[in-house]
Amino acid sequence: MTMRKAFVSTASVLVVLMAVSLTFLIPSGAVTEEAQQRYLDAAYAQEEGREEASLPKPDAVLASAVFSDILPAATVDALPIDLFAPGNTPIAANYTENGYRDDTIIVELEQKRMYDSDVFIAYVKIATPSQLRTAVAGQKIGSSSTNHTSTICQNYNGIVAINGDYFTKTKAGYIVRMGETYREKTSQNMDLLLIDELGDFHIYLHGHDVQENGVASFLSEHEIVNGFFFGPALVVDGEVQEIPENYQFDPHQKNPRAGIAQLGTLTYALVAVNGRTDQSAGVTLAEFADIMNQIGAKQAYNLDGGNSATLAFNGEVYNDKPQAERAVTDIIYFASATAGE
């Protein structure tokens, strides 16, 4: 047998083994033949050592295949765009240790070991953009009140949540929560994330002119439902971003991190990385950007990190960090739109 034939044969066996194990490697759910073939094509190309821009990395396919190819209910009543309106009550029996699903939302949880750190991911697919929601700890936007991410999430019937950007500690940015505007300022130093009425992410890099032009273009076509000011941008239009040398919040030191990504239409990931312990070092922002890229992010944005970095699920802290949960001003959460049992 020639070396070439032996290599192809070995690669074929590996691909077959990957196919057999596919359902064990990706979040549970129906996988279409198209999604499975994309994974196999990517895995085979990797085994052959080919570099093809048209083929995503197998890890990225694994992260998003299920959610790219299935949808919850086709017809769903939208939740009110109101900062103080909770999501619909989730169905308690539908929670499992690793996720939740009903006719309007799919949540799948995963824990990974990357960069000598514990990485916690919640993949989310929703049926209507209104299920991507924000909440604050106080009775009005801009209040100095704080509470735990897990508690705020539970108060608003959230299924899964991550801490937000602690916007009361900053002085610039387009701060909009569920259509309610708190601040409209561009920034020379920090990146913006705007989420439109379709649930799509738009990231504008730092610079007054860049942001003024970007926001003006955005507003000519869309409404700002939620706007965040922290960053930096990690992935923009599928491209990993270079982290500015002097960006705030210790960009090049290993720290606990929190971030949000859009993987596709109404498909997202919430990511928290534990840090500052012997067991979990934490990550730099460049490493965090790579993590987002590996899970298939089209857009990804860094949120408040350090001890604020908290991923909550079903009223509990999912990222199981050794530090006590820190109280924050605001969260991003996903809710059910089901009419209930």
N, C-alpha and C positions, 0 to 999 in steps of 0.2 A: 504494500500500500504506500503510495507517495505521501510526502509530508503534507501536501495540499489536501489530499483526500482525507488524511487522518485528521487534519485541523477542522475541515468541514464536518466530518462525522462527529467529532467531539462537540463542535458548536451546535450541531443538530440535536444531540442528546441533551445538552444544556438547555436549549430552547424548549424541548419537549418537557423537561423537568420543570422549567419555569411555567409552562402552560398548565401542568398538573397542579402546581402549587399556587397558581394565581389567586384562586379564591381564598387561600389562607393568608395571602400577603396584603391584599387590599381590604379596605373597610367593607363590611358585609353589605350585601345588596345585589340586585340583578346586574350582571355584566353583559352588555350586548356583544355580539360577535365582532362588531366593528371596533369596540373598545379593546377587546382581547387581542385582535389582530394588530392594533397599533402598538400594544405592549410587546407582542412577539417580534414585530418588525424592529422596534427599538432595541430589544434585547439581542436579537440576532446581529444587528449592525454593530452593536458594542462588542460582541464576541469576535466578529471579523476584523475589528479595529477600524471600521469605516467611520468617517466623520461626515455626516449628512445633515445639513442645516434643517432639512424638512422633517427630520425624525427627532422627536423629543427624547430626553433621557428617560430610561425605564423608570427611575424613581419618580419623575414628574408624572408619568403616565399612571403609575400605581396610585399616586396621591389623588388624581382627579378623574380617573376613568369612569368610576361608578357615577359620580356626580355630573359628569359631562353628558352622560347618556340616558339618564332617567330623570323624570320630573315627578314631583308630588301631584296633587290634584290639579286638573286643568282649569277648573273654575273655582275661584276662591274670593270671598269678600275681603277687600282690603281692610286693614286695621286703621283707626283714625290717626292722622298725622298730628299728634298732640303730645307734647313733652310729658304731660302728667297722666296720660291714658295708658293703662297697662296693656300687655298682650292678653290674648284669651287664655283661659286656664288650661294648662296642658293636661293630658290624660295620665294620671299617676301610674296606671298599670303599664303604660308604654315605655317607661324608663327601664333601661338595662344598665348593667355595670359599665358598658362601653358606648352608650348612646341613647338616642331617643328618635322615634319617628311616628308621625301620624300622616293624615292625608295632605298636610300642608308644609311639613318640614322634616328634614332628615339631618340628624346630628350623629357623627361618628367620631369617637375619641381614639387617640393614639399617643403612645409614649415612645420616644426614641432616645438613643444615646448618640450625641453628636458633639464634636469638639470638647470631649471630656466633660460633657454637661448633660443634664436631664432636660429633654425638650418635650413639651406637652402641646399637643395639637388637637383642635376641634375643627373638623371639616363640617361645613354647614351648607345645605341646599334648601332654598325656600321657594314658595310658590308665588309670592307677591313681594315687591320691594318694601312694602310697609312693615314686613316682619323683621327687617334690619332696623333696630331702634336704638335710641340713646335715652339715658335717664340721669338725673342729678340727685344728690343726696338731700338737698334742701327743698323748700317749698317754692322757690323761684330760681330761674336761671341766674347765675352769678352769685348765688348765696355762698357764704363761707362755710356752710355746714358740710360735714364729711360723714361717711359711713363706709362699711366694708363692701367691697365689690360683691361678695356673695349675698350680703343682706339686701343691697339695692336691687340686685337681680331678682331675688325672691319677692321683694315688695312689688315688683312690676310684672310678675308672672314670667320672668325670663327663664328659658330652658338652659342657655349657656351664655356666658358673658366674659368680657375682659375689661380691665380698668381702662379709662380713657386718657385724656391728655392733661388733666389737672389745670384747665385753662384759666382758673382764677389766679394762678401764680405767674402768668405771663401778661404782657401788655399789648401784644399785636395779634395778628391772625384773623382769619374769617371764622368767627365762632358762631356757628348756627347749630341748633339742636331741635330736631323734629320740626323744622320750618321756622323756629323762633330765633331771630337774630339778636345776638348779644354784642358783637363787635365786628367791625369791618375795616381791617387794617392790613396792608401788605407788610412784608418783612424783608429786610436786606440780608438777614442772616439765617432764617429758618424756612423750611419747606411747608407747603400747605397741602392738605387733603380735603377735597370736596366730594360729596356723594350726592348724585342727582336723583331725580324722581323715578328713574329706572333702576336704581340700586347700583349704578356704575360708579367706579372710582375715577377721579381726575386728580392727578398730583402736579403741583406747580412748584418748581424749584425756587430757591431763595433768590432775591433780587426784586426791588420795587417795580422796575419796568416789566420784568418777566411776569410777575404776579398780576400787575395791573392789566396787562394785555391778555393774560390767560384768563383771568376772572371775567373780563369784559366779553371775551369770546364765549366763555362758558354761559354767561347770563343771556347771551343772544339766542341760545338754543335750549337751555335747561333752567331748572330751579335748584337752588341749594337746599337740600333737605337736612344735611348734616355737614358741618365743616370743622376741621381739626387743625391745631397748631402745636406741633411738637417735632416729629420727624427725627432724623432725616428720611427722605425717600430711600427705600431699599431696592425696589424694582419698579421700573416705569416702562410700560408697553413691552413687557417681557425682557427688558434689558437690566441686568444688575447694575446698580449705580455705584460710582466711586464715592466713598464717604469723604466729605470735606475734612481737611486737616484740623480745622479749628471749630468744627461744629460743637454745639454745647452737649452736655450730659456725658462726658467721658467717652467719646466715640471709639477710642482705640484701646480702652481698658476692658478687661473682662468683667462683666456685670450681669446681674439678672436683667432680662429683657422681656418686653411685651410688644406685640405688633399684630396688625391685621392685614390680610391679603384678599384680593379678589382673584379667583382661579378661572372664572368663566361667568356666563350669564346666571345671575342669582346664586352664585356658588362662591363660597368664601372659606377662609381658614383663620382661626384665632390661634396665636402661638405665644406661649410663655416659656421662658428658659430660666431655670433655677440657677443661682450663683452664690458666690462668696462663702462657699463651704468646701471642706476637703473632698466631699463626694461629687460636687458639681461646681465647676470653676466659674461658669457664666461665659458669655461670649462678647467679642468686640462687635461693633455694628457691621463691619465687613463680613464677619462670620455669620451674623444674623441675616444679612442680605443673601448669603449663600444658602442658608437653610431655607429661606423663602423661595429661592430659585429652585432648589431641589424638590420642593413640594408642588411646584408647578404654578407659582404666582405669576399673574400677568401684571398686577400692580401690588405693591407692598409698602407699608408705611410703619415706621417705628412709633410706639406710644410711650407713655411714662414708664420708666423701668425702675431698677433698684428694688426696694422692698414693696413698691407699688405693684410690681408685676404679678398679677393674679388672674388665673383662669378659673372661673367658677362654673360648676355644673350641678343642676338639681339642688341648689341651695348650699353646696359645699365647695370648698377650695379643691380643685382638681389637681393643680400642680404640686400639691403635697410638699410645700416648702417648709424648711425648718423654722424660719422666722415667723413671728406672729403676723397675722394679716393686718396690713396697714389700711387705715381709713382714707378714702379718696373722695373727691368732689363729684366724679361722674364716671359712667360706664358706657360701653357699647354692648348691646345684648340682642339675642334673637329670640323671637316669641312664636308661639303657634297661632295660626288663624283658624283653627278648627272650631266648629260650632259646639264641640264637646260630645260626650257619650250620649 
